[in-house]
């Protein structure tokens, strides 16, 4: 029977720190389990950094199923937030990769209780997403009820405004036709008048 291939991911926040403790404890754990180390992915960068090169290499190898289990020292070594954690665990699970966090009790997806925890976390994440979606819908509905115009604001077309005005349209009428505020129409007309006055002064000079 083939031994399970294990990827280790270790990280510290700066070049001045070392990963020796993490690597030692993780390799001891893997040896006790009787697994085989595929590769140690070592990174020295702050956890808030979005573009972690070594982590991207690990994820790429995971998608190619080059290892069966991913083991980290603590969750905060690999994930930046709770949302990132839940999404990451779910992605590894979808790839068929088991996940173990050595220092976080219960985070061992190689056990039945660990797999159950993943389902619970995924359920909470789905619940949170549905709550946020409902709040957004409620907020939009309330804004519409107050008469607030939603969506991207339309740009002012001064040429059309002047044309409609010359045809006798009111400021309110122009705003309705063009779907812009009456204030925007007023500004366009004031701007046009100012430009005409400035032009007249220039010609007199």
N, C-alpha and C positions, 0 to 999 in steps of 0.2 A: 504493500500500500504506500502511495506517495505521501511524503510529509507535506504539510501545508506550508506554502511560501508566505513569508511575512515581510511587510515593509514597515520600517520604523521611521517615524518623523520626529525629529528633535529640533528645537528652536530656542535661541536666546536673543535678547533684544539688541545686543551690540557686539562688536568685534572684541571688546575687552573681556567679555564673559566667555565661559566655555561650556560645552555640552557633555562633559565627561560623566557627571553624575547621572544625567538622563540616559545616556548610552549604556552605562554599566548596569543600571537597574533594569532597563528594558531587555538587554541581551540576557541577563540572568533569568528574567521572567520567561523569555522565549525558550531558553534551554530547558527550564523545568517543564514546560509544556511539550517539549519534544518537537517543536516546529523548526523550520529552516528559514534563516534570514535571507531574503531576496536582495535587499539593499537598505542602507541607512541614509535617509534623506536629511541632511543637516543644513540648517539655515541660521544666519545671524542677521536678523532684521527685526524691527519692532513689529508687534502683532497687529498694529493698526494699519500697517502698510498694505494697500490693496493689491499691489503687483509683486507678489512673492514668487520669484523665478523657480526656486526649488519645489515649492508647493505645486506650481503648475506642472512641473515634470512628474511629480507624484500622481497628480490627477490624470495626466495623459497616460501613464503606465497603468493606472487603475482601469481606465476605459478600455485598454488593450488586454485586461485581465492577466497582467504579468505577476500579480500576487493575489493571495486569497484572503489575507487578513492585514489590517492596518492597525498598528499599535502606537499610541502616543503616551507621553508621561502624564500630561494633564490636558484637559479640553482646551484651556486657554493658550496652549502651545500651537494649536492649529486653527481654532475658530476665533472670530473677532467679536461675535455677539451671539445671543440666544437664537435669533433667527438664522444666522449663518450656521450655527451648530445643527439646528433641526434640519435645515436644507441639506447640509453636508452629509449628515448621517443617513438621510433618506436617499441621497444620490448614491452613496456607497452601497446601501442595502439593495437598491435597484440594479446595481452592477453585480450583485452577488458577493460583495466584499464585506466580511465581518469586521467589526470595529471594537477596539479595546482601549480604554483610558485607564492606565495603571493606578493613578492616584485618586480617581473619582469613583467611589463605591457604586456598584450597580451598572456602570457603563461598560458592559462586556457583552457584545452582541454574539459571542460564541456560546452563550448560555440561554436557556429558555426565558429566565427572568429578564435578561438584558434585551432580548428581542421583544418581550412584552412592553418594556419601558419605551422602546423605539415607537411602537404603535401608539402608546399613550401620548408621547411627545408630538407625534404627527397629528393626532386627533386635536390636541390643544392648538397647534399651529393652524389647522384648518378652521377651528372655531374662532380663533383670533382674526383670521382673514375674513371670515363671514361677518363678524361684528364690524370690522372696519368698512367693509363694503356697504353694510346697512347704514352706517353713520354717514358715509359719503352720499348715498341716495337720499337720505333724510335731509341732509344739508342742502342738496341741490333743489329738492322739492320745496323746502322752506324759502330758499332764495327766489325761486320762481313765483311763489305765492306773494312775496313782497314786491314783485315786479322787477326784480333785478335781472338785467340782461346777462346771460351766461355765454360761455364760449369766447373765442378769440375776438377782440374788438376790431371792428372794421376800420380800414384806413380812410382818411378823409380825401375825397376827390374834389379839389377846389374848382376844377373846370366845370364839372356837372352842377356843383352848387351855384356857380355864377350863371350858368345857362338856365337852370330852373328859376332862379331869382329874377332873371331878365324876362321870364315868361309870366311873372306875377305870382309865383308860388310863395307861400309864407314860410317863415323859418321852421315852424312846427311841421308844415307839410313836407318841406325838403328833408327834414330829419327822418320822417316816416318812410319816405320814398327810398332814401339811401341807407336807411337802417343805422344811422348814427345819431348822436345826441344833438339836441338843439344848441347846446353850448358850442359844439364843434362847428356847426353851421355858422353861428354868430362870429366865431373866431376867424373863420375863412373870409367872411364878408368884411370884417374889420381890417384884416390883413390886406385884402384887396384895395380897400379904400386908402389905407396908409401908403401902399405902394403907388397908387395914383397920385396922391398928394405929393409924395416925394419926387415922383417923376415930373410933376408940374413945376415944383420949386426948382428942380434942376434945369428945366427948359428956360425958366425965367432968368436964371443966373447966366 
